[in-house]
Amino acid sequence: MKKVLVTGGAGFIASNFLHYMVDKYPNYNFVCLDALTYAGNYNNLEPIIDKDNFKFVKGDITDIRLVDKLFKEENFNWVINFAAESHVDNSISNPSIFLTTNIIGTQILMDKSRKYEVERYHQVSTDEVYGDLPLDRPDLLFTETTPLHASSPYSSSKAGADLLVESYYRTFGLPITISRCSNNYGPYQFPEKLIPVVISKALKDELIPVYGTGKNIRDWIHVYDHNIGIDMILHHGKVGEIYNLGGRSERTNLEVVKTILKYLNKSEALINYVTDRPGHDLRYGIDCTKIENELSWLRTYNFDKGIKETIDWYTNNQNWIEDIETGNYQKTYYQRK
Ligand SMILES: NC(=O)c1ccc[n+]([C@@H]2O[C@H](COP(=O)([O-])OP(=O)(O)OC[C@H]3O[C@@H](n4cnc5c(N)ncnc54)[C@H](O)[C@@H]3O)[C@@H](O)[C@H]2O)c1
């Protein structure tokens, strides 16, 4: 029996995490704390919203009084922090909110985790904290000991949070773990990120924006595999440790776009090259040998299987995207309350 706080649970990765965990651990109680920012979608919680071992709380992780009250009332065993501003483009136009949520929010959650003596604080981080790798050195990969070298205000805020988490372990003995994962794809991803943008535009025969030449490389992991990794770290990981998670599926952005167009039987003429993102990272490549060896974590998806399933999900759930495009998704919480 555990009482688990999951922050950011109305977002992409954490909603998938909650679907998996609420079902897998009926004896655990899950509380989702989410501010329902533009990226939070209450509809994502539909499969679990009425489950006895799940509760939703609308609130901001930077609201100290609310967070303190919640910790006091619930007496959490575990805290898993997914909540973040997560879109690199937004961090370039408005860095401030990234520092507030991603760094100050992390500090507040850890202060309360100390005060109320949680057994584990887990920080969900990203491979972007390592910076980027050259395109012509496929032999190079990020390991857990690669120095942090972030490029964007988003990745810098995540790197800052990671350093703070490590400092709370060293200074205060807070029982922490950190996971750093590569690019996720799968159902319920907000249609501002590459894969849902490409699928939704291709389905409507709209032009698909591709930054620069489309040669930037990302490592893609299915969100389900990321989440089973976090589950394993929580149950079997060593306190104080960092674990990389990756898909061993590096693809150029252009390859990803062309794969989707081919599966949907759409023309490559839809591809529209646009001015590159400032500071655009060239390549992310992640070495996840540590978690494979130490915790026997294994992926269940390869990219070819995962991307087909994902395209089918968006094709069959076009109303989910339409609700976001019309803004209706932001009304659901208040309608159901
Ligand atoms: N998407 C990826 O490929 C990827 C890869 C590695 C790591 N990550 C990390 O995983 C986590 C989740 O990413 P995602 O893609 O699901 O993000 P997302 O943008 O889809 O969801 C973020 C969620 O956090 C909530 N939130 C934002 N600010 C908040 C605040 N101040 N208080 C409470 N809730 C708040 C939002 O409402 C939303 O529900 C992030 O920490 C991100 O850095 C993402």
The ligand as an SDF file (V2000), in Angstrom:
LIG
                    3D

 44 48  0  0  0  0  0  0  0  0999 V2000
    7.7490   14.8660  -23.8970 N   0  0  0  0  0  0  0  0  0  0  0  0
    8.9540   14.3180  -23.9070 C   0  0  0  0  0  0  0  0  0  0  0  0
    9.3900   13.7960  -24.9360 O   0  0  0  0  0  0  0  0  0  0  0  0
    9.7850   14.2670  -22.6460 C   0  0  0  0  0  0  0  0  0  0  0  0
   10.9960   13.5530  -22.6640 C   0  0  0  0  0  0  0  0  0  0  0  0
   11.7330   13.4600  -21.4760 C   0  0  0  0  0  0  0  0  0  0  0  0
   11.2820   14.0620  -20.3150 C   0  0  0  0  0  0  0  0  0  0  0  0
   10.1130   14.7690  -20.3490 N   0  0  0  0  0  0  0  0  0  0  0  0
    9.6540   15.3730  -19.0730 C   0  0  0  0  0  0  0  0  0  0  0  0
    8.4910   14.6670  -18.6880 O   0  0  0  0  0  0  0  0  0  0  0  0
    7.5890   15.5330  -17.9960 C   0  0  0  0  0  0  0  0  0  0  0  0
    6.2270   15.5220  -18.6500 C   0  0  0  0  0  0  0  0  0  0  0  0
    6.3810   15.9260  -20.0200 O   0  0  0  0  0  0  0  0  0  0  0  0
    5.1070   15.9930  -20.9840 P   0  0  0  0  0  0  0  0  0  0  0  0
    5.6180   15.9630  -22.3750 O   0  0  0  0  0  0  0  0  0  0  0  0
    4.1120   15.0060  -20.5630 O   0  0  0  0  0  0  0  0  0  0  0  0
    4.5970   17.4610  -20.6580 O   0  0  0  0  0  0  0  0  0  0  0  0
    3.1850   18.1420  -20.9560 P   0  0  0  0  0  0  0  0  0  0  0  0
    3.5070   19.5510  -21.3280 O   0  0  0  0  0  0  0  0  0  0  0  0
    2.3660   17.3060  -21.8610 O   0  0  0  0  0  0  0  0  0  0  0  0
    2.4510   18.1260  -19.5200 O   0  0  0  0  0  0  0  0  0  0  0  0
    2.8460   18.9290  -18.4620 C   0  0  0  0  0  0  0  0  0  0  0  0
    1.7460   18.8990  -17.4110 C   0  0  0  0  0  0  0  0  0  0  0  0
    2.1960   19.6500  -16.2710 O   0  0  0  0  0  0  0  0  0  0  0  0
    1.1560   20.5180  -15.8580 C   0  0  0  0  0  0  0  0  0  0  0  0
    1.7780   21.7000  -15.2340 N   0  0  0  0  0  0  0  0  0  0  0  0
    2.5340   22.6330  -15.8280 C   0  0  0  0  0  0  0  0  0  0  0  0
    2.9100   23.5700  -14.9460 N   0  0  0  0  0  0  0  0  0  0  0  0
    2.3790   23.1980  -13.7460 C   0  0  0  0  0  0  0  0  0  0  0  0
    2.4240   23.7450  -12.4350 C   0  0  0  0  0  0  0  0  0  0  0  0
    3.1060   24.8780  -12.1900 N   0  0  0  0  0  0  0  0  0  0  0  0
    1.7820   23.0980  -11.4460 N   0  0  0  0  0  0  0  0  0  0  0  0
    1.0910   21.9460  -11.6870 C   0  0  0  0  0  0  0  0  0  0  0  0
    1.0080   21.4000  -12.9050 N   0  0  0  0  0  0  0  0  0  0  0  0
    1.6490   22.0050  -13.9350 C   0  0  0  0  0  0  0  0  0  0  0  0
    0.3880   20.8690  -17.1140 C   0  0  0  0  0  0  0  0  0  0  0  0
   -0.9280   21.3180  -16.8230 O   0  0  0  0  0  0  0  0  0  0  0  0
    0.4270   19.5450  -17.8570 C   0  0  0  0  0  0  0  0  0  0  0  0
   -0.6650   18.7330  -17.4810 O   0  0  0  0  0  0  0  0  0  0  0  0
    8.2570   16.9140  -18.0050 C   0  0  0  0  0  0  0  0  0  0  0  0
    8.9020   17.0990  -16.7730 O   0  0  0  0  0  0  0  0  0  0  0  0
    9.2630   16.8330  -19.1390 C   0  0  0  0  0  0  0  0  0  0  0  0
   10.3550   17.6790  -18.9150 O   0  0  0  0  0  0  0  0  0  0  0  0
    9.3550   14.8870  -21.4750 C   0  0  0  0  0  0  0  0  0  0  0  0
  1  2  1  0
  2  3  2  0
  2  4  1  0
  4  5  1  0
  4 44  2  0
  5  6  2  0
  6  7  1  0
  7  8  2  0
  8  9  1  0
  8 44  1  0
  9 10  1  0
  9 42  1  0
 10 11  1  0
 11 12  1  0
 11 40  1  0
 12 13  1  0
 13 14  1  0
 14 15  2  0
 14 16  1  0
 14 17  1  0
 17 18  1  0
 18 19  2  0
 18 20  1  0
 18 21  1  0
 21 22  1  0
 22 23  1  0
 23 24  1  0
 23 38  1  0
 24 25  1  0
 25 26  1  0
 25 36  1  0
 26 27  1  0
 26 35  1  0
 27 28  2  0
 28 29  1  0
 29 30  1  0
 29 35  2  0
 30 31  1  0
 30 32  2  0
 32 33  1  0
 33 34  2  0
 34 35  1  0
 36 37  1  0
 36 38  1  0
 38 39  1  0
 40 41  1  0
 40 42  1  0
 42 43  1  0
M  CHG  2   8   1  16  -1
M  END
$$$$
